[in-house]
Amino acid sequence: MIPTQEICIVTVDSASAHNLVVWEKPIVAGIDSFIVYREMGTNNYMPIGSVAYDSLSQFVDTANGINPNVTSYRYKVSILDTCGTESNLSYYHETMHLSTNQGIGGEVNLIWDEYEGFPIVYYYILRDSTSTGNWEVLDSVSSNNFIYTDLNPPVSGVNYVIEVLPPNTCTSTKAQDHNSTRSNRVIVNGGGAAPVTDFISSATQIVSGSSIDFSDESLNDPTTWSWNFYGATPSASTAQNPTNIIYNNVGLYDVRLIVGNANGIDTLIKANYIEVSSSGGAAPTSGFVASATQISEGSSINFLDQSQNNPTSWTWLFDGGNPAFSNDQLPTGIVYNAVGIYDVTLVTSNSSGIDTLIKEAYINVTASTLITENGVSNLSIYPNPTSDQITIDIKGYYGDVNVEVYDLQGRLLETTTNTKVSLKKHAKGIYVLKVSYGEITEEVRVVRE
């Protein structure tokens, strides 16, 4: 079995232009080459290149669109032997991506992604105030910290990188040592400010097959633009004002814009910004009613769909109900076991779109009737629920009464002989009143609103 080749380090090159993947190759016979993989979608790794066994054991990712100044990247490697058999992929390593912004007092805020691949002790913040590659260690932070503020940056401008030291020296065979991994380099010029991202579109609701134009409205003079149009063609652009972005499939889609200038970068994601409906028909309009909206605990309710425009799917959410959700058009037997006030949500869809209706505080579940020892109750307690005082009325009895108030954990909160009891001093919730009169003791649950 071919052993798994692990990566020892990934880093951004000194020009902050490309990612570098490094491994220490075994000195054995039978290896043809090493294959390098990059993550393209969550846990989806695709081969991006190979390195012959007799070459330097490192790989520079020069693929078009891969920019360490925009985001971080994950890599894996494998071994291909001389028989054409490939090993398992290694554990991934992820580069660090550094971004900055300037505060109103001139301070520089640094934010970076964590390095993944080996244990981290410290992140070192490096600063170059001369733009000559003369890096100094400004400070260090522990491995669970990913932000730092330089309160006194040079007024003439400054460069920053984040550095991590691996637990062991990493040597790409043929004697090139890699003693640390670094993030991309961020240049913060004196004066000016990082951009603040914003944008608009020519439309946000369209039918499938239609196109949209986007306009950059970012502040502080950005000089670079990186757009992502999820679900569209093309799916990305570096133009300031992209045009003719086509959406062919029904759905809700995010749009992301990253802008940058010499003082930093900024990102804006507008979630569910573009709604694409079918070119035929109309999206549904959700509607429903319940067989009852005021019930006692333990009772059940049926629901009737009244949605318009012929939905083809239904998703119900019953807050406090059992079951808590359903995909039936007409759910029945939804049981509410606990006192309270609950929302009901219905999401309907068809080929033209989706719609959501939330009826807040729609179902009011009150306490059941009295809990008695002999099955016969002479008590009337009102009002229930109450925000303050309740009155205890015992039919046909005029003697002494003893009332004990308990919480649901069984703790005795108070005892009184009055038939008017104030719950105002207690928190909102459910309480149990044990009422004793003559030789009879009855219990009742009372809701304090």
N, C-alpha and C positions, 0 to 999 in steps of 0.2 A: 504493500500500500504506500502511495506517495505521501510523504509528510506534508503538513500544512505550513506554508511559508508566511510568517507574520511580518507586518510592517513594523519598523522601529520608530519612524517619525514621519509626519507630514508637516510642511512649513510653506510659507510664502517666500518667494525669492527676494533678493536684496533690492530689486527694482520695483517691488510690489506690483508685478505684472502677471506672474504665473504661480501656480502651486507646484510644489516639489514633493514627490513621494519617494521615501528611502527605505530600503530593507538591507539586512545583512545576509547575504546568500551563503548557503552551506557549501563547503569545499568537498564536493562529491561528484562522481561520474553519473551520467545518465540524464542530466537536466538539459533540455533544449533551450527553454526561455522562461521568462516570468510574464504573466498577463496582468495588466492593471485594470481595475474596475472603478467606475464612479457611480454614486447613487443618482438615479434619475427617477424621482418619485419615491415615496416612502418604502424602504426595504427592497427597492428594485434596482439591482446593480447590473450595469451593462459594461462590456469590455470597451476600453478606449485606446488601448495600445499594448505593445509588448516590448520587452527588452531581452536581447540575447544573453545567454548565460555568461559568455566571455566579455560582456560589456559592463560598464559601471552600473552598480545595482541601485539605480535611481531613475525616476521618470519625471519629466517636466510636462505638465498638462498645458499644452498650447492651443487647445481646441477653441474654435471660434465661439464667442459668447460666454466663455468661462472667465470671470473677472473676480479676483479675490478682494477687490475694493467694493464689491456689491454685496456679497454674501459668503457664507462658509460652505465647505464641500466635504463629503465623506468619500473615502477610498478603501478598497480592498485589493489584495493581490492573490495570485495562485501560481502554482508551478505546472509547466507543461513538460513532460519527459520526452525522451527521444523516440518513444513508441507512440507518441500522440495522445497519451493519457493525461488528463488534467486533474490536479489535486482539488481538495475542498478550498473554498475561499477563506481568507484570513479574517480575523476580527477587524472591524472597521476602525480607522482613525479619522478624526474630523479636524479641519483647520480652524483657526481662530479668525473671526472677522471683527474688526474694530471700527466703530463709528464715533463721531464727536458732535457736540453742539456747544455753542457759547452762551453763557448766562448773561443777564443784563449788566452784571458788574464786570464783565470781561473774563470771568473764569471759564475754563474749558472742562466740559463734562465728557468723560470717556466711558463708553459702554461696549462690551465685547461678548462674543459667544465663548463658552467654555471649550477647552481642548479636550477631546475624547480619544482615548487610545491607551493611555497609561496613567498611573496615579499622579496627581498634582499636589505639590506642597504649597507653592506660592506662585502667583502671577507677578511678574516684574514689569513695572511701568517705565519704559525707556523714553527719554526725551533728547532731541537733537536741536539745539538752539541756533546752530550755525549753518544748517543745511549742507554740511560737509561729511556726514556719516560719523560724526563724533558723538556717539550715543552715551548718555549717562543714565544711571539708574536713579530715577526720581523717587521711587518708593516701591513697596511690594504689598500685596494683599493676600489673604488666605485663599485657599482653593475654592471656597464656596461664595466668593465675592466677585462680581463681574462689573462693578462700576467704580469709578474714581474721579475726583474733581481736582484739577490743578488750579489752586486758588490764585497763583501768581505766575501766569504764563508770560514769557517774554513779549514785550509789546511789538517787537519787530517780526514776529512770526516764529513758528515752532513745528517740528515734526514729532509724531508719536508712533510707537509700536508697543505691542504687548509681547513679552517673552516668557517662555516656560522652559525649565531645565528637565530633561528626561532623567529617569532614575539611573540609566546606564548610558555611556557614550554610544552613539550610533555611527557606524562606519560603513559607508557604501564601498564595497570591496573594490580595490585599486586605490585605497588610501585616501579617501576624501571623508574627513570626519565631520559630523554634524552634532555639535554639543548642545544645541538648543533649537527650539522651534519658535518662530515669530509670526505675528499677525501681519496683515497688510499695513502699509504705512499711511498715516493720515497727516496731511499738511494743513496747518491752521495758520493763515496769514494774519499779520497784524492789521487791525482795523477790519471793518466789515462784519458780516454775520453770516452764519449758516442759513441756507434756504429753509423756507417753511412751505411744505407741499400743499397744493390745492389744485383741483381741476373740475371742469364741467364737461358735459356731453351734449350733443345736439338732440338727443332723446334718451329716455331711460326705459320706455315701454315700446316695444316693437313686435312685429310678427316675424316668424322665422324666415330667414333668407334676406332680411333687411340689413342695411349697413348704418353705422354710426360714426360721427366725427368727434374727436376729443380735443379739448383746448386746455392748455396749461395755464393756470392762474397762480402759480407759486410766487412767493415773495422772496426778496433779497437776491435777485438776479442769479438764478441757477445757470450753470453752464453745461450740465449733462442731465439727460432724462432717460429713464429706463421704465417702460410701461409693460404691464402684464395684463392681457385681456383673456381671462379664463373662459373657455368655451367658444372662443371666437377664432376667426381666420383673418389676418395673421394673429398669433397668440402673443406676440411681443413686438415692441418698437422702441427705437432710440430717438425718434423724431420729437421735436418739441410739441407739435400739434398733429398727431396721427389722424389720418382720414381713411374712410372706406373700410372700417372694421366690421366684418360680416359675422352675424350670428345665425347659424343654420338650425340649431336645435332648441326645442322648448325648454325653459328652465329659468332659474335665478342665478346670476353670475356676479362674482366680485371683479373689481378693477383695482390694480395696484400701480402706483407711480412712485418711483424713487428719483429724487433730484439731488444734485450736488453742485457745490462750487468750491473754491479754494478754502473756505472756512468750515466745510463739513457737508454732511448729507442728511436728508430727511425722507421719511417714508409715510405714505398715506394709503390705506386700504379702505375702499368703500364697499362694504359687504352687501351682497344681494342688490347691487346697484342697477344692473340691467335685467329687466324682466322680458323674456321672449315668450310669446304665445303663438299658438298655431295659426296658420294663415286662414283656416276655416273655422267658423263657430266662435264661441266666446268662452272665456274662463268661467268657472262656476262661481256662484255667490252662496256662501254657506249660510244655513239657517236650520233651526231645530226647536222643538218644544219637548218638555218632559211631562210624563203622566201626572207628576206631582212635584211641587217645589218645597213643600213643608211637610216633613215626615218625622216620626219618632225613630230613635236609634234602633237598628236591626231591621228596618223596613227596606223594601226594594222599590226601584223606579224603572220604568220603561222610557225609551227615548225615540222620538219620531223625527226623521230627517225631512226638512222642508227646503233643502238647497235648490237653487235654480241653475239652469243651463246644463242639465244632464251630467252631473259628476259621475265618474267611473270608479273612484276609490274614496274611501272614508277612513279617517283616523280620529277616534274619539279618545279623549283623556278625561277620566273621572277623578278629580282630586278628592281623596277621602273615600272613594268607592271601591267595591270589590266585585268584579275585576277592575283594575285601575285604567285599563284601556281596551279598545275593541276596534276591529276593522269591519264590523257588520254595518250595513246601512241602517238597520233598526235594532239597536241593542236592547235587550230585555233583561230583567232580573238583576239590575245593578244594586247591590246591597250597601247601605251606609251603616256601619256599626258604631261609629263614634259621634258624639255630640259635636256640632260645629257648623260653620258656614263655608260652603265649598264652591269652587269654580268648576265649570264644564267647558271643554274646548273641543271644537270640531274642525278638522282640516279636510277639505274636499279638493279633488283635482280631476281634470280631464286632459285631453291632448292639447288644449289651448292654454292651460295654466293651473294655478292652485289658488285657494283662498282659505283664510283662517278666521274663525269666529270664536271669541272667548266671552262667555257670559259669566261675569264676576259675581261672586256671592249669590249664585243662582239656586243652590240647594241648601235649605236650612234644616238641620237635623237637631231635634230637641230630645230631652231626656224622656225615657219610657215612663209609664205609669208606675205607681208606688211598688216597692219591694216589701212584702209583708210576710209575717211568720205564719199566719193561718189562712192566707189567700183572700181574706176579706179586709177591705180598707175603709176606714171611716174618715180618713184625712183628706183635707183640701189644702193645698199649699199654693199660694199665688202672690205676686206674679212669678212665673218661672219660664224662661230666664228672667233674671233681675239685675239691675245695676246697683241696688242698695238694699232695701228692706223687703223681707217676705213676711207674709201673715200665715199662721197655722190655725186652721179651723177644724175642730173635731166634732163631727155630727153627733148630737145627743149626749155629749159629755161636758160637764161643768166643773170637774174636780181639778186637782193639781196635775201639772204637766212638767215633764223634764225633757229638755232638748240638748242633745250633744251634737257638735259639729266636727266632722272628720274630713281630712283630705283623702285623696284616692290611694295614698300609701298607708292608710289606716291610723294616722296620727290624730289624736284628740286635740282640737284647736281651742274649743271653748265649750262651756256648759252654762245653760240658762234655764230659768223657769218661766220666762216670758214667751208669749205666743206670737210676738213680733220680734224677728231676729234680723239684725243688720249685718250684711256681708260686705259692706263698703270697705271695712278695714282689711279684708283679705284680697289677695291678687285674683285677677280674672282666671276662671277655670271652673272645674266641676267639683262639687262638695257633696258629702253624704250627711244627711240629717237623720239622727236616730231619735225618734219621738216616743217617749214612754208615757202612758196614761192608764190609770187603773192597773190592770194586770196585762195590758197589751203593749207591745213594742213594735213599731213599724219604722222602716227606713225608706228614704226617698232621696234621689239625686237632684241637686239644684245647680243650675248654671249661673255663675256670676259673670255678667258681661262687662 
